[in-house]
Amino acid sequence: MKIRPPFLGSFILGLVLFYLFFLWQFPYAQVRKAMVQAFEETVPLTLSIGQVGPSFPANLRIENIRVSSDSLSFRVPDLTLHFSLLSFLTGKTHLAIRDSKNSSRLEGRFRQEKNKNRLNLQLNQMEVKTQSSKEFSFLLKLSGEASFQWEGENWEKGNGQAWALLERSEIQGAQISQAHPLLALFDTLRAELQLKEGIIQVKRLEASGKDTRFSLPKDLQFPIKGGIPPDLGILFQLPPK
């Protein structure tokens, strides 16, 4: 049986109208609020998101992302979240995360199946613009990989591992002398982390500059939901939580 063109046109129009209604009714403000709350409950930093909105055909675009402490502000690239509708209809959640302007610099995947969750993240010199209230700025390039898995909503008892490389550009601004001494001394930071049952173990932490080098003398442990210890927080001028 052939479908008549008028019926096909009405069907397509109905799908378009449903899609537009779905975009109009989608709770973007609630999504933004949930992201900020989850981030700030985990990390002793402040997260602000300028806008969460639609990106054709079925993606979310997160714009003007800033992470800040009392003294530094980090401008993160805009992100695009891609949902797999087919997986959602079968009771699963598959989500892809990418840099909106350069997908090769950031790629992440989140999967939820049978109450089990898994997050994978890859960075390839992703650029983060950094500014200080003391009138200086610099650019960070982040590379690394991370994998994290947990069951149900008990994410603080998850397991995973990660490595990261941070490279800092030259510090710009009239008040360079007011920068934290560690920022002026080191321009490269390498780290290896392991997460087991909610405990983060820093297995490697090295910082180097033109004339200076630092390495963590021994492994450091702290709970994922307890804030960064002062020994690490001082590297970025982060207040203890």
Secondary structure, DSSP 8 states (H G I E B T S, - for coil): ----HHHHHHHHHHHHHHHHHHHHHS-HHHHHHHHHHHHHHHSSSEEEEEEEEEETTTEEEEEEEEEE-SSEEEEE--EEEEE-HHHHHTT-EEEEEEESS-TTTEEEEEEEETTEEEEEEEEEEEEEEEEETTSEEEEEEEEEEEEEEEETT-GGG-EEEEEEEEEE---EETTGGGS-HHHHH-SEEEEEEEEETTEEEEEEEEEE-SS-EEE-SS-EEEETTS---HHHHGGGT----
